[in-house]
Amino acid sequence: MRREVTILVYHHIADHEDPLTSKLGVVTRPDVFEKHIQYFARHFDIVSGSDLVSGTLPRRPLLITFDDAYRSVLDTASTILKTANAPSLFFVNPATMLGSSLPVDNILSLAAEVLGKQQLMALLNINETGLTSVPGLIANVVSKWTQAQIAEAKQQLCAAMGTNELELRRTSKLFLGITDIKRFASLGIEVGNHSMSHTFFRSLSSTELETEIEQSRELLETFSGQRVQCLSIPYGNALDATEGALRAARRSHKAIFLVHAKSNRFKPATDIFYRISLRNTAPEEIPFKLRIMPVMRCVRDWLW
């Protein structure tokens, strides 16, 4: 029996901001995360990704997921989850774990810290004055770039900061390595696919989609020893759930995840799921964020 499932997405669980994340809005404090998990344990039945894929769910199903490749999920979140006996699903990017690259998001965050917004925009030849944040820049400008343009932008920004992508990845302590993923199963964490390099799908060719989706899945299965059945589309935007991306994903994945913070009662297909990001939401606000706002967003979209 299929039931409506509530799905949460977190990223980096940390007490302090790092220049590689400070402009992205992806950090949840450990004390807040612990309160969230305690709330979920009291009011929901916490399920795994495999439970979701099976379609047989308890009365109040809730799935906890993580995106990207932040090692704080392993170092901090896993301890909190284990105390609550709560499973989770961690969507990771093989390219980041391999240590040769960083997502453009992190480099933009660092550049905004080091160079300032004005110089960052000038280096990238961006003239849109309405952009006031790095997430806005990513959503409105970077989302339209090709992979070649993104690679060039990362190189330009790193050069302006007197470093390079490989050095930033080598010296940062934020991200998982290949050996870390082998620990997931013993901690109750299932592995999910978050694409090879954390890029927007909307402008990719069929060959690029094959690398980002299928080759990524194969690497994750090899690294982890787990079966990978779920794909989280980077940035969680339905615009990246293109026909080509969905076709590539459905060849080997059973569930596809977006964000949009909408109710899964109104999801667009049986294998597509919406997620909600709570970040540092106070516990007393959780019912409104999980029960009321997702339905209101669906009604809003229907009216539009």
C-alpha positions as CSV (number, residue, x, y, z in Angstrom):
1,M,0.0,0.0,0.0
2,R,1.5,3.3,-1.1
3,R,1.2,6.1,1.5
4,E,2.1,9.8,1.3
5,V,5.7,10.2,2.5
6,T,7.4,13.2,4.0
7,I,11.0,13.5,2.8
8,L,13.6,15.9,4.3
9,V,16.9,17.0,2.8
10,Y,19.9,18.2,4.7
11,H,23.5,19.0,3.5
12,H,26.2,20.0,5.9
13,I,25.8,19.5,9.7
14,A,28.2,21.9,11.5
15,D,28.6,24.5,14.2
16,H,30.6,26.9,12.1
17,E,30.5,28.2,8.6
18,D,33.4,27.5,6.2
19,P,34.2,29.9,3.3
20,L,33.4,27.0,0.9
21,T,29.8,26.9,2.3
22,S,29.2,30.2,4.0
23,K,27.3,31.8,1.1
24,L,25.2,28.7,0.2
25,G,22.7,28.3,3.0
26,V,23.4,24.6,3.4
27,V,24.5,24.4,7.1
28,T,22.4,23.0,9.9
29,R,23.7,23.2,13.4
30,P,24.1,19.9,15.2
31,D,22.0,20.9,18.2
32,V,19.2,21.9,15.8
33,F,19.6,18.7,13.8
34,E,19.3,16.6,16.9
35,K,16.1,18.3,17.9
36,H,14.7,17.7,14.5
37,I,15.5,14.0,14.7
38,Q,13.9,13.8,18.1
39,Y,10.8,15.4,16.7
40,F,10.7,13.0,13.8
41,A,11.1,10.0,16.1
42,R,8.2,11.1,18.2
43,H,5.8,12.0,15.4
44,F,6.7,9.8,12.4
45,D,7.8,6.4,11.3
46,I,11.3,6.9,9.9
47,V,12.0,4.8,6.9
48,S,14.9,4.0,4.6
49,G,15.3,4.5,0.9
50,S,14.8,0.8,0.3
51,D,11.5,1.0,2.2
52,L,10.4,3.9,-0.1
53,V,11.3,2.0,-3.2
54,S,9.5,-1.1,-2.0
55,G,6.2,0.9,-1.8
56,T,5.3,-0.8,1.5
57,L,5.4,1.9,4.1
58,P,4.1,2.5,7.6
59,R,1.3,4.8,8.6
60,R,3.4,8.0,9.0
61,P,6.5,7.5,6.8
62,L,9.3,10.0,6.8
63,L,12.6,9.7,5.0
64,I,15.8,11.6,6.0
65,T,18.2,12.4,3.1
66,F,21.4,14.3,2.6
67,D,22.9,15.8,-0.5
68,D,26.4,16.5,-1.7
69,A,29.5,14.9,-0.1
70,Y,30.0,16.6,3.2
71,R,31.8,14.4,5.7
72,S,29.9,16.0,8.6
73,V,27.1,13.6,7.7
74,L,29.5,10.8,8.7
75,D,31.2,12.6,11.6
76,T,28.3,14.3,13.2
77,A,24.9,13.4,11.8
78,S,25.4,9.7,11.8
79,T,25.9,9.7,15.6
80,I,22.6,11.6,16.2
81,L,20.8,9.3,13.7
82,K,22.2,6.1,15.4
83,T,21.0,7.3,18.8
84,A,17.5,7.5,17.4
85,N,17.9,4.3,15.4
86,A,17.0,6.3,12.3
87,P,18.1,5.2,8.8
88,S,19.0,7.7,6.2
89,L,19.8,8.1,2.5
90,F,22.9,10.0,1.5
91,F,23.2,11.3,-2.1
92,V,26.9,11.8,-3.0
93,N,29.0,12.9,-6.0
94,P,31.8,10.5,-7.0
95,A,33.9,13.3,-8.6
96,T,34.1,15.2,-5.3
97,M,35.0,12.0,-3.3
98,L,37.7,11.2,-5.8
99,G,39.5,14.4,-4.8
100,S,40.0,15.9,-8.2
101,S,37.2,18.5,-8.3
102,L,34.8,20.6,-6.3
103,P,31.2,21.7,-7.2
104,V,31.0,25.2,-8.7
105,D,28.8,26.1,-5.7
106,N,31.6,25.8,-3.2
107,I,34.1,27.7,-5.4
108,L,31.5,30.5,-5.8
109,S,31.0,30.7,-2.1
110,L,34.7,31.0,-1.5
111,A,35.2,33.6,-4.2
112,A,32.4,35.7,-2.7
113,E,34.2,35.6,0.6
114,V,37.7,36.2,-0.8
115,L,37.1,38.5,-3.8
116,G,33.7,40.1,-2.9
117,K,30.6,40.0,-5.0
118,Q,31.5,42.9,-7.3
119,Q,34.8,41.3,-8.4
120,L,33.3,37.9,-8.7
121,M,30.6,39.2,-11.0
122,A,33.1,41.2,-13.1
123,L,35.4,38.1,-13.5
124,L,32.4,36.1,-14.8
125,N,31.2,38.9,-17.0
126,I,27.8,39.0,-15.3
127,N,25.9,42.3,-15.5
128,E,22.6,41.3,-13.8
129,T,22.3,43.9,-11.0
130,G,19.3,42.2,-9.4
131,L,21.4,39.2,-8.2
132,T,22.1,39.7,-4.5
133,S,23.2,36.2,-3.4
134,V,25.3,33.2,-4.5
135,P,22.2,30.9,-4.5
136,G,20.5,33.5,-6.8
137,L,23.6,33.6,-9.1
138,I,23.6,29.8,-9.3
139,A,19.8,29.5,-9.9
140,N,19.6,32.3,-12.5
141,V,22.9,32.3,-14.3
142,V,25.0,29.2,-13.7
143,S,22.0,26.9,-14.3
144,K,22.1,28.0,-18.0
145,W,25.8,27.3,-18.5
146,T,27.3,24.3,-20.2
147,Q,29.8,22.1,-18.4
148,A,32.6,23.7,-20.4
149,Q,31.5,27.2,-19.2
150,I,31.3,26.0,-15.6
151,A,34.8,24.5,-15.9
152,E,36.1,27.8,-17.3
153,A,34.5,29.9,-14.6
154,K,36.0,27.7,-11.8
155,Q,39.4,28.1,-13.4
156,Q,39.0,31.9,-13.6
157,L,37.9,32.3,-10.0
158,C,40.6,30.0,-8.6
159,A,43.3,31.9,-10.6
160,A,42.0,35.2,-9.2
161,M,42.3,33.7,-5.7
162,G,45.8,32.4,-6.3
163,T,44.9,28.7,-6.1
164,N,43.4,25.9,-8.1
165,E,40.6,23.5,-7.8
166,L,42.8,20.5,-7.0
167,E,44.6,22.4,-4.2
168,L,41.3,23.6,-2.7
169,R,39.9,20.1,-2.6
170,R,43.2,18.7,-1.2
171,T,43.4,21.2,1.7
172,S,39.7,21.2,2.6
173,K,38.5,18.9,5.3
174,L,34.8,19.2,4.4
175,F,34.4,16.4,2.0
176,L,34.2,12.6,2.0
177,G,36.9,10.4,0.6
178,I,36.6,7.1,-1.2
179,T,37.2,5.0,1.9
180,D,34.6,6.8,3.9
181,I,31.7,5.6,1.8
182,K,32.4,2.0,2.8
183,R,31.3,2.8,6.4
184,F,27.8,3.9,5.3
185,A,26.1,0.5,5.6
186,S,27.3,-0.1,9.2
187,L,25.8,3.3,10.2
188,G,22.4,2.6,8.6
189,I,23.1,5.0,5.7
190,E,22.1,4.0,2.2
191,V,24.0,5.4,-0.7
192,G,22.2,7.4,-3.4
193,N,23.3,9.0,-6.7
194,H,23.7,12.8,-6.8
195,S,25.3,12.8,-10.3
196,M,29.0,12.6,-11.1
197,S,29.9,16.2,-10.6
198,H,26.9,18.1,-9.2
199,T,25.9,19.9,-12.4
200,F,22.6,21.1,-13.9
201,F,21.1,18.5,-16.2
202,R,19.0,20.9,-18.4
203,S,21.9,21.7,-20.8
204,L,23.6,18.3,-21.0
205,S,23.9,16.1,-24.1
206,S,22.9,12.4,-24.0
207,T,26.6,11.5,-23.6
208,E,27.0,13.9,-20.7
209,L,23.9,12.6,-19.0
210,E,25.2,9.1,-19.3
211,T,28.4,10.1,-17.4
212,E,26.5,12.1,-14.8
213,I,23.8,9.5,-14.1
214,E,24.8,6.0,-15.1
215,Q,28.6,6.1,-14.7
216,S,28.1,7.9,-11.4
217,R,25.8,5.1,-10.2
218,E,28.3,2.4,-11.2
219,L,31.1,4.1,-9.4
220,L,29.1,4.6,-6.3
221,E,28.1,0.9,-6.2
222,T,31.7,-0.1,-6.7
223,F,33.0,2.2,-3.9
224,S,30.2,1.4,-1.4
225,G,29.3,-2.2,-2.1
226,Q,25.7,-1.1,-1.9
227,R,23.0,-1.2,-4.6
228,V,22.2,2.3,-5.7
229,Q,18.5,2.7,-6.5
230,C,17.8,6.4,-6.0
231,L,18.9,9.5,-7.8
232,S,18.8,13.1,-6.4
233,I,18.8,15.6,-9.3
234,P,21.4,18.3,-8.4
235,Y,19.8,21.5,-7.2
236,G,16.4,19.7,-7.0
237,N,14.7,21.7,-9.8
238,A,12.1,20.2,-12.0
239,L,13.6,22.0,-14.9
240,D,16.5,19.6,-14.7
241,A,14.2,16.6,-14.8
242,T,14.3,16.7,-18.6
243,E,13.0,14.0,-20.8
244,G,16.6,12.9,-21.5
245,A,17.5,12.9,-17.8
246,L,14.5,11.0,-16.8
247,R,15.0,8.4,-19.5
248,A,18.6,7.9,-18.4
249,A,17.7,7.8,-14.8
250,R,14.9,5.3,-15.2
251,R,17.1,2.8,-16.9
252,S,18.7,2.0,-13.5
253,H,17.1,4.0,-10.7
254,K,13.8,3.2,-8.9
255,A,13.2,6.7,-7.4
256,I,14.1,10.2,-8.5
257,F,14.2,13.1,-6.0
258,L,13.6,16.9,-6.5
259,V,13.2,19.6,-3.8
260,H,10.5,22.2,-4.3
261,A,9.2,21.5,-0.7
262,K,5.8,20.4,-2.1
263,S,3.5,17.6,-0.8
264,N,4.1,14.2,-2.2
265,R,0.3,13.8,-2.3
266,F,0.6,15.7,-5.6
267,K,3.8,14.5,-7.0
268,P,4.1,14.4,-10.8
269,A,4.9,10.7,-11.3
270,T,5.0,7.5,-9.2
271,D,8.8,7.5,-9.1
272,I,9.4,11.2,-8.5
273,F,9.5,12.6,-5.0
274,Y,9.6,16.1,-3.5
275,R,11.7,17.0,-0.5
276,I,11.7,19.7,2.1
277,S,14.8,21.5,3.5
278,L,14.4,22.6,7.1
279,R,17.9,23.9,7.7
280,N,17.8,25.6,11.1
281,T,14.0,25.6,11.6
282,A,13.0,25.8,15.2
283,P,11.2,22.6,16.4
284,E,8.0,24.4,17.1
285,E,7.8,25.5,13.5
286,I,8.2,22.0,12.0
287,P,4.5,21.1,11.9
288,F,3.8,24.2,9.8
289,K,6.8,23.5,7.5
290,L,5.9,19.9,7.0
291,R,2.1,19.8,7.0
292,I,0.8,23.1,5.8
293,M,3.3,24.8,3.6
294,P,3.9,21.9,1.1
295,V,0.1,21.7,0.4
296,M,-0.1,25.4,0.0
297,R,2.7,25.4,-2.5
298,C,0.8,22.7,-4.5
299,V,-2.4,24.8,-4.4
300,R,-0.4,27.9,-5.5
301,D,1.0,26.1,-8.5
302,W,-2.4,24.7,-9.4
303,L,-3.9,28.2,-9.3
304,W,-1.1,29.6,-11.4
